[in-house]
């Protein structure tokens, strides 16, 4: 893929064995990683109106989760919506 090509591809899981591995290993791993995030400082900062702590915690989460190719504003909107839901 060259620089002018799209960065997204549609992938298809080829068979039931791979689908099983994807569902029960890969997706479960991501789910556990999400659960492992401690967002209590972020939520407490929101409740207390502590803008500095909120900024620090949000920045930390963004640095841990967003890659440099996630350039679209709607990704950030989705990220913040997910964190706050």
Number of C-alpha atoms within 10 A of each C-alpha: 6 6 6 6 7 8 9 6 6 4 6 7 10 8 8 9 10 11 14 12 12 14 12 11 12 12 12 13 13 11 11 10 10 11 10 9 9 10 14 10 14 20 17 13 17 15 10 10 11 13 12 10 17 19 14 14 18 17 11 11 18 14 11 9 8 13 9 6 7 10 10 8 9 10 12 14 10 11 16 14 10 9 13 11 6
